[in-house]
Amino acid sequence: MKKISYLLSIISLTLLVACGGGDKTAEKVYPKATFEVTNAAETMPVWIHGKENSDFILLPVHGGPGSDVLDFRTYKGGDGFKAIEKNHMVAYWQQRASGASKGSDDKKHFTIAQYVDDLDKVIDQLKDRYPGKKIVLLGHSWGGMLTSSYLKDAAHKDKIVAWIDAGGVTNGTTLMEQTKADVLKEAETRVAKKENTKYWETVISQIKSNKTNANALAYQVTQYIPEVLIKVDNHKDFAINQRGYLSNSVLFNEILKTDNTQKVSAFAKPILTLWGKYDFAVSASQKKEVEGVVDANQITNIVFPASGHYMMFHEPALFAKSINDFIKTIQ
């Protein structure tokens, strides 16, 4: 058991290194929050932007764990989310131990269950402040694990009208092996086509040796895929602070043991899945697992042909259109 725990710790630490470029968030000056949510020794800001008279609030749940939610509307101009704001309200919630959130570093607070409770408190405040608005929940990356965990509770499901899974993890138990398989398949395809052969042969060697951080490699290889026109350097472009690192290292041990796939089957409301064709960080196999347990009539699937893991930055116009079109179909 000690060997297993040690291995999981190493995996989580390498994953979090791939999630950001160092502690830069301390240098940021954050805009004043629209309101704050305080829960279990943490104060978390929420910023509201967008069309106030919309019937809908989009609530994006960011990745990491430990990433900064405001990256969604600032990185490369935030064109994807700002285009959604023209039609709907968007509530940007900064999760526990992320960005401008303040609170305890006690590891007992870094559990999926705690983050689910935080999310529920945010949704309750949105409902109190904006009565009559319909909430659409969006989970990106780790946000997929958090939102799918939230949806396991029947009372939680009643508080939202739809779920968007944007390259989100729902099954942590298969995550790493799927990433390795996807990167290896892509590398072998490129070699067969004689595209940048030396680089891709090195990638194959790294995967087969089992001596590389497959998660970091999954982000890196998109820099060498010409079909991904807008490049996103995950390590250099996004910051994660020290509390983010801590929460990430603790939470990933739990994420890698959690499978929410079957629980999603009971969510009898509209679902939109958004996936980059070249997203290897969270494999499209995760999406297929979800599609296999829900009614085909309730799910809409959009594949982004020029995207890696960050479809909102790689193809912002298609990202906004996909969500705006989906919301139009919600009763």
Residue pairs with C-beta under 8 A, 6 or more apart in sequence:
5 253
8 252
8 253
8 256
9 249
9 253
11 176
11 252
11 256
12 248
12 249
12 250
12 251
12 252
12 253
12 256
13 249
14 213
14 215
14 216
15 213
15 215
15 216
15 248
15 252
16 64
16 66
16 240
16 244
16 245
16 248
16 249
16 252
17 213
17 216
17 235
18 213
18 215
18 216
18 219
18 234
18 235
18 281
19 63
19 64
19 66
19 67
19 234
19 238
19 240
19 248
20 64
20 66
20 67
20 234
20 235
20 238
20 239
20 240
20 244
21 235
21 236
21 237
21 238
21 239
21 240
22 239
22 240
23 239
23 240
23 241
23 242
23 245
24 239
24 241
25 68
25 99
25 100
25 239
25 240
25 241
25 244
26 241
28 68
28 99
28 100
28 239
30 45
30 70
30 99
30 100
31 47
33 45
33 46
33 47
33 100
34 46
34 47
34 48
35 45
35 46
35 48
35 125
35 129
36 43
36 44
36 45
36 46
37 43
37 44
37 46
37 93
37 118
37 121
37 122
37 125
38 44
39 117
39 118
39 121
40 109
40 114
40 117
40 118
41 103
41 104
41 106
41 109
42 96
42 97
42 101
42 102
42 103
42 104
42 109
42 118
43 101
43 102
43 103
44 93
44 94
44 95
44 96
44 101
44 103
44 118
44 122
45 93
45 94
45 100
45 101
46 91
46 92
46 93
46 94
46 122
46 125
46 126
47 70
47 91
47 92
48 89
48 90
48 91
48 92
49 73
49 82
49 85
49 89
49 90
49 92
50 58
50 84
50 85
50 86
50 87
50 88
50 89
50 90
51 85
51 86
51 87
51 88
51 89
52 89
54 87
54 88
54 89
54 133
55 132
55 133
55 134
56 88
56 89
56 133
56 134
56 135
56 136
56 161
56 327
56 330
57 88
57 89
57 90
57 91
57 126
57 130
57 133
57 134
57 135
57 136
58 84
58 88
58 89
58 90
58 91
58 136
58 138
58 323
58 327
59 90
59 91
59 93
59 122
59 123
59 126
59 135
59 136
59 137
59 138
59 160
60 69
60 72
60 81
60 90
60 91
60 92
60 93
60 138
60 140
60 143
61 93
61 95
61 119
61 137
61 138
61 139
61 140
61 143
61 146
61 147
62 68
62 69
62 71
62 72
62 95
62 98
62 140
62 141
62 142
62 143
63 140
63 141
63 142
63 143
64 95
64 98
64 141
64 142
64 240
64 244
64 247
64 248
65 95
65 97
65 98
65 110
65 115
65 142
65 244
65 247
65 248
65 251
65 252
66 95
66 97
66 98
66 240
66 241
66 243
66 244
66 245
66 247
66 248
67 98
67 99
67 141
67 142
67 238
67 240
67 244
68 94
68 98
68 99
68 238
68 239
68 240
69 92
69 93
69 94
69 95
69 98
69 99
70 92
70 94
70 99
71 238
72 78
72 80
72 81
72 92
72 312
73 81
73 82
73 85
73 90
73 92
75 237
75 238
75 313
76 230
76 232
76 313
76 316
79 316
79 317
79 320
80 311
80 312
80 313
80 315
80 316
80 317
80 319
80 320
81 90
81 312
81 320
83 316
83 317
83 320
83 321
83 324
84 90
84 320
84 323
84 324
87 324
87 327
88 324
88 327
89 130
89 133
91 122
91 126
93 119
93 122
94 100
94 101
95 101
95 115
95 118
95 146
96 103
96 109
96 110
96 114
96 115
96 118
96 247
97 103
97 105
97 109
97 110
97 243
97 244
97 246
97 247
98 241
98 243
98 244
98 247
99 241
99 244
101 243
103 109
105 243
105 246
107 246
107 250
110 246
110 247
110 250
110 251
111 250
111 251
111 254
112 145
112 146
112 149
112 251
112 254
112 255
112 258
113 149
115 146
115 149
115 251
116 146
116 149
116 150
116 153
116 156
119 146
119 147
119 150
120 150
120 156
120 159
123 135
123 156
123 159
123 160
124 159
126 133
126 135
127 133
127 135
127 159
134 160
134 161
134 330
135 159
135 160
135 161
136 160
136 161
136 162
136 163
136 164
136 327
136 330
137 147
137 150
137 151
137 160
137 162
137 163
137 164
138 147
138 163
138 164
138 166
138 323
139 145
139 146
139 147
139 148
139 163
139 164
139 165
139 166
139 168
140 166
140 167
140 168
140 312
141 167
141 168
141 169
141 281
141 282
141 309
142 168
142 169
142 251
142 255
143 166
143 168
144 165
144 166
144 167
144 168
144 169
144 170
144 282
144 286
145 168
145 169
145 170
145 172
145 255
145 258
145 260
147 163
147 165
147 168
148 165
148 168
148 170
148 260
148 263
148 264
149 258
149 260
150 156
151 157
151 163
151 260
151 263
151 264
151 267
152 260
152 263
154 266
157 266
157 267
157 269
160 269
161 269
161 270
161 330
162 269
162 270
162 271
162 272
162 326
162 327
162 330
163 267
163 269
163 270
163 271
163 272
164 271
164 272
164 273
164 274
164 323
164 326
165 271
165 272
165 273
165 274
165 287
165 290
166 273
166 274
166 275
166 311
166 312
167 274
167 275
167 276
167 279
167 281
167 282
167 309
167 310
167 311
168 282
168 286
169 175
169 255
169 282
169 286
170 259
170 260
170 261
170 264
170 286
170 289
170 290
171 258
171 259
171 260
171 261
171 286
171 289
172 254
172 255
172 256
172 257
172 258
172 259
173 256
173 257
173 258
173 259
174 259
174 285
174 286
174 289
175 255
175 256
175 282
175 283
175 286
176 214
176 215
176 256
178 283
178 285
178 286
179 214
179 215
179 218
179 280
179 281
179 282
179 283
180 207
180 214
181 283
181 285
182 218
182 280
182 283
182 284
182 285
183 203
183 207
183 214
183 217
183 218
183 221
183 280
184 203
184 204
184 207
184 208
186 221
186 225
186 278
186 280
187 200
187 201
187 203
187 204
187 207
187 221
188 200
188 204
190 196
190 197
190 200
191 197
191 200
191 201
191 204
196 224
199 224
200 224
203 217
203 221
206 212
206 217
207 214
207 217
215 281
216 235
218 280
218 281
218 309
219 234
219 235
219 281
219 308
219 309
221 280
222 228
222 231
222 232
222 278
222 280
222 308
222 309
223 231
223 233
225 278
225 308
227 277
227 278
227 305
227 306
228 278
228 306
228 307
228 308
228 314
229 306
229 314
230 306
230 313
230 314
230 315
232 308
232 309
232 310
232 313
232 314
234 309
234 310
240 248
261 289
261 290
261 292
261 293
262 293
264 290
264 293
264 294
265 293
265 294
267 294
268 295
268 298
269 298
270 298
270 299
270 300
270 326
270 329
270 330
271 290
271 294
271 298
271 299
271 300
272 299
272 300
272 301
272 302
272 322
272 323
272 326
273 287
273 290
273 291
273 299
273 300
273 301
273 302
274 302
274 304
274 311
274 319
274 322
274 323
275 284
275 287
275 301
275 302
275 303
275 304
275 311
276 303
276 304
276 307
276 308
276 309
276 310
276 311
276 314
277 303
277 304
277 305
277 306
277 307
278 307
278 308
279 307
279 308
279 309
279 311
280 308
280 309
281 308
281 309
282 309
284 303
287 301
290 299
291 299
291 301
300 326
300 329
302 318
302 322
304 311
304 314
304 315
304 318
304 319
305 315
306 314
306 315
307 314
307 315
308 314
311 318
311 319
312 319
